[in-house]
Amino acid sequence: MVPISNKARALVIEVCVDGVESAVAAQHGGADRVELCDNLIEGGTTPSLGMIEVAREHLAIPLHAIIRPRGGDFCYSDFEMEVMRRDIARAQAAGVDGVVFGVLTPDGAIDIRRTADLVAAARPMSVTFHRAFDMTRDPRQALEDLIGLGIERVLTSGQAVSALEGLALIAELLRQAGQRIVVMPGGGVARDIERIVGQSAVREVHLTATTKVDSLMRFHNPHVAMSSSTQPTEGARLVTDAGRLRRLRHVVETGLTGDDFPVNYSS
């Protein structure tokens, strides 16, 4: 392993969560910021206003909310754009510190006009362009487009299945960006945080640090599932594990390896 440099000691850890319980656990585990989502099985959609309000009441750290009206692609109709504008306004009124969205054209470029519209609606909140970036045809041009739009941060796996597999492109984007925009790796980061931080100049990372929690239900109907997934999801759920997150931060801040400080890097 390449040793983690001193500059990585100030690493910002953003934790992606899908509920208030997990948001509070992330704060207790040492997260610097929370990204609040719903429906993580589809990569995250806009959380309810109730979820945002309750999370805000219980968090002292910055809270960002994803603004994504549905799963699937990132080409949106006029109706969906209006939904996003209204969700941004309601998130801002609820006291979030930033919003996270991404809009693309059909040919795989940043939709500059529509993205600019959402950026204007979001100010003065911080804006992150999410992993829609990984679906762009030309990531280098896409990065310049985001810089031109004044966006503070882009989340990316380096257009790969995981950030570790995309680390070469992430490193290139970091060099291209300089201080103009934050390039934040996401995608399997908790599993590979030592290598990602140790082998790049990242300033922020985006991760989950979850554990499986069994349902409180003592009775389960084996014939019915609420999800369209082939695997029923009612028997257990994933929630943020504060202890696991503390261990991940300890690994980063001390430069210890997973062998020195055992931790389950499952996601």
ROZATI-989284 format. One record per residue (C-alpha): residue number from 1; z, x, y. Coordinates in Angstrom, 3 decimals, decimal comma. Layout:
BEGIN
+-----+----------+----------+----------+
: seq :       zz :       xx :       yy :
+-----+----------+----------+----------+
: NUM :        Z :        X :        Y :
...
+-----+----------+----------+----------+
END
This chain:
BEGIN
+-----+----------+----------+----------+
: seq :       zz :       xx :       yy :
+-----+----------+----------+----------+
:   1 :    0,000 :    0,000 :    0,000 :
:   2 :   -0,766 :    1,210 :    3,525 :
:   3 :    2,544 :    1,304 :    5,462 :
:   4 :    3,067 :   -1,459 :    7,980 :
:   5 :    2,943 :    0,066 :   11,452 :
:   6 :    5,549 :   -0,393 :   14,155 :
:   7 :    3,199 :   -2,619 :   16,137 :
:   8 :    3,335 :   -5,155 :   13,293 :
:   9 :    7,079 :   -5,628 :   13,862 :
:  10 :    6,245 :   -8,062 :   16,674 :
:  11 :    3,958 :  -10,058 :   14,399 :
:  12 :    3,851 :  -13,781 :   15,213 :
:  13 :    4,187 :  -15,954 :   12,120 :
:  14 :    2,769 :  -19,471 :   12,407 :
:  15 :    3,761 :  -21,763 :    9,554 :
:  16 :    1,567 :  -24,698 :    8,597 :
:  17 :    3,595 :  -27,776 :    7,597 :
:  18 :    2,916 :  -31,400 :    6,769 :
:  19 :    6,235 :  -33,029 :    7,624 :
:  20 :    9,361 :  -32,839 :    9,737 :
:  21 :   11,500 :  -31,576 :    6,865 :
:  22 :    9,144 :  -28,638 :    6,388 :
:  23 :    8,927 :  -28,010 :   10,143 :
:  24 :   12,707 :  -27,691 :   10,396 :
:  25 :   12,798 :  -25,461 :    7,310 :
:  26 :   10,130 :  -23,237 :    8,878 :
:  27 :   12,271 :  -22,857 :   11,987 :
:  28 :   15,325 :  -21,985 :    9,899 :
:  29 :   13,254 :  -19,461 :    7,978 :
:  30 :   12,253 :  -17,556 :   11,106 :
:  31 :    8,852 :  -19,018 :   11,985 :
:  32 :    7,669 :  -18,220 :   15,503 :
:  33 :    5,532 :  -21,353 :   15,704 :
:  34 :    4,775 :  -24,438 :   13,624 :
:  35 :    1,388 :  -26,062 :   13,104 :
:  36 :    2,008 :  -29,694 :   12,231 :
:  37 :   -0,556 :  -31,457 :   10,048 :
:  38 :   -0,942 :  -34,404 :    7,757 :
:  39 :   -2,975 :  -34,542 :    4,552 :
:  40 :   -3,026 :  -30,844 :    3,720 :
:  41 :   -4,865 :  -31,630 :    0,497 :
:  42 :   -7,966 :  -32,012 :    2,729 :
:  43 :   -7,164 :  -29,015 :    4,893 :
:  44 :   -5,052 :  -30,941 :    7,388 :
:  45 :   -5,640 :  -33,981 :    9,564 :
:  46 :   -3,946 :  -35,299 :   12,699 :
:  47 :   -0,251 :  -36,061 :   12,136 :
:  48 :    1,105 :  -39,426 :   13,225 :
:  49 :    2,660 :  -39,780 :   16,657 :
:  50 :    5,971 :  -40,553 :   14,982 :
:  51 :    5,827 :  -37,306 :   13,017 :
:  52 :    5,021 :  -35,335 :   16,168 :
:  53 :    7,829 :  -36,946 :   18,168 :
:  54 :   10,495 :  -36,427 :   15,522 :
:  55 :    9,381 :  -32,824 :   14,899 :
:  56 :    9,517 :  -32,105 :   18,627 :
:  57 :   13,058 :  -33,491 :   18,816 :
:  58 :   14,230 :  -31,105 :   16,100 :
:  59 :   12,327 :  -27,908 :   16,953 :
:  60 :   13,219 :  -25,284 :   19,524 :
:  61 :   10,188 :  -23,118 :   18,672 :
:  62 :    6,610 :  -23,839 :   19,815 :
:  63 :    4,930 :  -26,772 :   18,104 :
:  64 :    1,159 :  -27,089 :   17,718 :
:  65 :   -0,540 :  -30,191 :   16,309 :
:  66 :   -3,864 :  -30,257 :   14,526 :
:  67 :   -6,344 :  -32,740 :   15,980 :
:  68 :   -8,705 :  -33,642 :   13,164 :
:  69 :   -9,529 :  -37,309 :   12,645 :
:  70 :  -10,641 :  -36,974 :    9,012 :
:  71 :  -11,350 :  -34,577 :    6,207 :
:  72 :  -14,829 :  -33,320 :    5,477 :
:  73 :  -17,131 :  -31,547 :    7,902 :
:  74 :  -16,667 :  -30,779 :   11,598 :
:  75 :  -19,608 :  -32,714 :   13,031 :
:  76 :  -18,071 :  -35,700 :   14,774 :
:  77 :  -19,395 :  -39,013 :   16,026 :
:  78 :  -18,776 :  -40,314 :   19,537 :
:  79 :  -16,107 :  -42,621 :   18,125 :
:  80 :  -14,346 :  -39,688 :   16,448 :
:  81 :  -14,500 :  -37,637 :   19,636 :
:  82 :  -12,795 :  -40,453 :   21,521 :
:  83 :  -10,110 :  -40,598 :   18,833 :
:  84 :   -9,561 :  -36,847 :   19,256 :
:  85 :   -9,277 :  -37,116 :   23,041 :
:  86 :   -6,677 :  -39,868 :   22,710 :
:  87 :   -4,755 :  -37,976 :   20,044 :
:  88 :   -4,686 :  -34,927 :   22,322 :
:  89 :   -3,297 :  -37,023 :   25,174 :
:  90 :   -0,597 :  -38,518 :   22,974 :
:  91 :    0,345 :  -35,145 :   21,507 :
:  92 :    0,657 :  -33,734 :   25,008 :
:  93 :    2,828 :  -36,649 :   26,123 :
:  94 :    5,042 :  -36,047 :   23,066 :
:  95 :    5,683 :  -32,486 :   24,214 :
:  96 :    3,633 :  -30,310 :   21,882 :
:  97 :    2,854 :  -26,819 :   23,116 :
:  98 :   -0,657 :  -26,572 :   21,733 :
:  99 :   -3,409 :  -28,321 :   19,833 :
: 100 :   -5,703 :  -27,128 :   17,077 :
: 101 :   -9,252 :  -28,404 :   16,600 :
: 102 :  -12,811 :  -27,386 :   15,794 :
: 103 :  -16,193 :  -28,962 :   16,478 :
: 104 :  -19,525 :  -27,687 :   15,146 :
: 105 :  -23,192 :  -28,545 :   15,587 :
: 106 :  -25,270 :  -29,594 :   12,566 :
: 107 :  -26,827 :  -26,114 :   12,403 :
: 108 :  -23,480 :  -24,339 :   12,047 :
: 109 :  -22,759 :  -23,225 :   15,608 :
: 110 :  -19,840 :  -23,958 :   17,901 :
: 111 :  -20,524 :  -27,266 :   19,657 :
: 112 :  -19,939 :  -25,838 :   23,103 :
: 113 :  -20,287 :  -29,070 :   25,075 :
: 114 :  -17,950 :  -31,120 :   22,902 :
: 115 :  -15,478 :  -28,284 :   22,429 :
: 116 :  -15,339 :  -27,761 :   26,200 :
: 117 :  -14,609 :  -31,469 :   26,593 :
: 118 :  -11,625 :  -31,236 :   24,244 :
: 119 :  -10,393 :  -28,007 :   25,850 :
: 120 :  -10,405 :  -29,697 :   29,252 :
: 121 :   -8,497 :  -32,663 :   27,809 :
: 122 :   -5,917 :  -30,327 :   26,277 :
: 123 :   -5,004 :  -28,246 :   29,309 :
: 124 :   -2,502 :  -26,895 :   30,163 :
: 125 :   -1,634 :  -26,730 :   26,452 :
: 126 :   -2,673 :  -23,787 :   24,315 :
: 127 :   -5,811 :  -24,281 :   22,213 :
: 128 :   -6,543 :  -22,890 :   18,755 :
: 129 :   -9,948 :  -23,268 :   17,101 :
: 130 :   -9,214 :  -23,815 :   13,428 :
: 131 :  -11,075 :  -22,771 :   10,289 :
: 132 :  -14,152 :  -24,751 :   11,224 :
: 133 :  -14,958 :  -21,241 :   12,461 :
: 134 :  -15,402 :  -20,198 :    8,830 :
: 135 :  -18,273 :  -22,674 :    8,504 :
: 136 :  -20,308 :  -21,126 :   11,335 :
: 137 :  -23,643 :  -19,464 :   10,640 :
: 138 :  -23,009 :  -16,468 :   12,927 :
: 139 :  -19,281 :  -15,670 :   13,272 :
: 140 :  -19,835 :  -12,942 :   15,840 :
: 141 :  -21,709 :  -15,277 :   18,188 :
: 142 :  -19,205 :  -18,033 :   17,439 :
: 143 :  -16,387 :  -15,730 :   18,535 :
: 144 :  -18,137 :  -15,011 :   21,835 :
: 145 :  -18,648 :  -18,750 :   22,339 :
: 146 :  -14,939 :  -19,394 :   21,861 :
: 147 :  -14,052 :  -16,594 :   24,253 :
: 148 :  -16,418 :  -18,083 :   26,808 :
: 149 :  -14,666 :  -21,437 :   26,436 :
: 150 :  -11,315 :  -19,851 :   27,237 :
: 151 :   -9,767 :  -20,667 :   23,876 :
: 152 :   -6,624 :  -18,671 :   23,148 :
: 153 :   -6,839 :  -18,305 :   19,388 :
: 154 :   -9,124 :  -18,652 :   16,366 :
: 155 :   -7,912 :  -19,205 :   12,813 :
: 156 :  -10,087 :  -17,643 :   10,127 :
: 157 :  -10,137 :  -16,440 :    6,546 :
: 158 :  -13,005 :  -14,133 :    7,453 :
: 159 :  -15,424 :  -16,697 :    6,003 :
: 160 :  -14,042 :  -16,046 :    2,527 :
: 161 :  -11,881 :  -17,908 :    0,040 :
: 162 :   -8,829 :  -16,019 :    1,268 :
: 163 :   -7,974 :  -13,839 :    4,238 :
: 164 :   -7,590 :  -10,809 :    1,988 :
: 165 :  -11,119 :  -11,264 :    0,638 :
: 166 :  -12,381 :  -11,756 :    4,191 :
: 167 :  -10,361 :   -8,887 :    5,661 :
: 168 :  -13,402 :   -6,719 :    6,450 :
: 169 :  -14,883 :   -9,415 :    8,691 :
: 170 :  -11,465 :  -10,186 :   10,179 :
: 171 :  -11,074 :   -6,518 :   11,109 :
: 172 :  -14,533 :   -6,540 :   12,690 :
: 173 :  -13,706 :   -9,688 :   14,661 :
: 174 :  -10,436 :   -8,133 :   15,833 :
: 175 :  -12,345 :   -5,149 :   17,205 :
: 176 :  -14,916 :   -7,420 :   18,845 :
: 177 :  -12,240 :   -9,640 :   20,380 :
: 178 :  -10,063 :   -6,924 :   21,842 :
: 179 :   -7,517 :   -8,656 :   24,061 :
: 180 :   -9,842 :  -11,559 :   24,900 :
: 181 :   -8,752 :  -13,923 :   22,100 :
: 182 :   -6,262 :  -13,830 :   19,232 :
: 183 :   -7,889 :  -13,602 :   15,807 :
: 184 :   -5,351 :  -15,123 :   13,406 :
: 185 :   -5,852 :  -14,722 :    9,643 :
: 186 :   -5,190 :  -17,767 :    7,485 :
: 187 :   -5,803 :  -18,553 :    3,830 :
: 188 :   -3,545 :  -17,137 :    1,123 :
: 189 :   -1,743 :  -14,973 :    3,671 :
: 190 :    1,745 :  -15,330 :    2,181 :
: 191 :    0,470 :  -14,009 :   -1,140 :
: 192 :   -1,135 :  -10,939 :    0,460 :
: 193 :    0,825 :  -10,462 :    3,682 :
: 194 :    1,664 :   -6,800 :    2,998 :
: 195 :   -1,986 :   -5,795 :    2,647 :
: 196 :   -3,301 :   -8,010 :    5,449 :
: 197 :   -0,753 :   -6,754 :    7,976 :
: 198 :   -0,774 :   -3,198 :    6,661 :
: 199 :   -4,551 :   -2,807 :    6,710 :
: 200 :   -5,432 :   -4,511 :    9,998 :
: 201 :   -4,358 :   -4,830 :   13,610 :
: 202 :   -3,490 :   -8,524 :   13,384 :
: 203 :   -0,997 :   -9,823 :   15,945 :
: 204 :   -0,510 :  -13,284 :   14,443 :
: 205 :   -0,788 :  -14,786 :   10,958 :
: 206 :   -0,966 :  -18,369 :    9,696 :
: 207 :    0,620 :  -19,206 :    6,372 :
: 208 :    2,489 :  -21,653 :    4,206 :
: 209 :    5,668 :  -20,718 :    2,369 :
: 210 :    6,237 :  -23,627 :    0,057 :
: 211 :    8,165 :  -24,528 :   -3,016 :
: 212 :    7,804 :  -27,506 :   -5,331 :
: 213 :   10,459 :  -30,196 :   -4,993 :
: 214 :   10,808 :  -32,883 :   -7,641 :
: 215 :   10,628 :  -36,516 :   -6,627 :
: 216 :   13,882 :  -38,442 :   -6,167 :
: 217 :   12,377 :  -41,212 :   -8,309 :
: 218 :   13,992 :  -41,522 :  -11,724 :
: 219 :   11,284 :  -43,918 :  -12,923 :
: 220 :    7,592 :  -42,970 :  -12,955 :
: 221 :    4,817 :  -45,318 :  -14,001 :
: 222 :    2,563 :  -43,069 :  -16,114 :
: 223 :   -0,405 :  -45,432 :  -15,790 :
: 224 :   -0,799 :  -45,414 :  -11,997 :
: 225 :   -1,464 :  -42,657 :   -9,440 :
: 226 :   -1,631 :  -43,040 :   -5,667 :
: 227 :   -3,998 :  -40,087 :   -5,311 :
: 228 :   -7,642 :  -39,853 :   -6,303 :
: 229 :   -6,855 :  -36,402 :   -7,663 :
: 230 :   -6,984 :  -35,934 :  -11,419 :
: 231 :   -3,410 :  -34,646 :  -11,201 :
: 232 :   -0,802 :  -37,251 :  -10,172 :
: 233 :    1,148 :  -36,131 :   -7,101 :
: 234 :    4,008 :  -38,638 :   -7,113 :
: 235 :    6,279 :  -36,582 :   -9,384 :
: 236 :    6,726 :  -33,654 :   -6,991 :
: 237 :    5,740 :  -32,394 :   -3,559 :
: 238 :    5,458 :  -29,090 :   -1,763 :
: 239 :    7,839 :  -28,366 :    1,101 :
: 240 :    8,454 :  -25,284 :    3,220 :
: 241 :   11,018 :  -22,932 :    1,700 :
: 242 :   13,149 :  -21,363 :    4,457 :
: 243 :   14,470 :  -18,676 :    2,140 :
: 244 :   11,005 :  -17,662 :    1,053 :
: 245 :    9,860 :  -17,458 :    4,650 :
: 246 :   12,832 :  -15,261 :    5,547 :
: 247 :   11,892 :  -12,922 :    2,707 :
: 248 :    8,276 :  -12,761 :    3,919 :
: 249 :    9,412 :  -11,882 :    7,435 :
: 250 :   11,744 :   -9,254 :    6,027 :
: 251 :    8,855 :   -7,690 :    4,115 :
: 252 :    6,775 :   -7,512 :    7,297 :
: 253 :    9,528 :   -6,210 :    9,556 :
: 254 :   10,854 :   -3,551 :    7,200 :
: 255 :    7,634 :   -2,458 :    5,530 :
: 256 :    9,153 :   -3,059 :    2,099 :
: 257 :    6,785 :   -3,920 :   -0,702 :
: 258 :    7,079 :   -6,881 :   -2,991 :
: 259 :    8,469 :   -4,507 :   -5,644 :
: 260 :   11,211 :   -3,378 :   -3,266 :
: 261 :   12,082 :   -6,927 :   -2,222 :
: 262 :   10,913 :   -9,382 :   -4,886 :
: 263 :    9,367 :  -12,614 :   -3,630 :
: 264 :    7,021 :  -15,181 :   -5,106 :
: 265 :    3,712 :  -14,919 :   -3,221 :
: 266 :    2,178 :  -18,079 :   -4,624 :
: 267 :    0,470 :  -19,419 :   -1,517 :
+-----+----------+----------+----------+
END
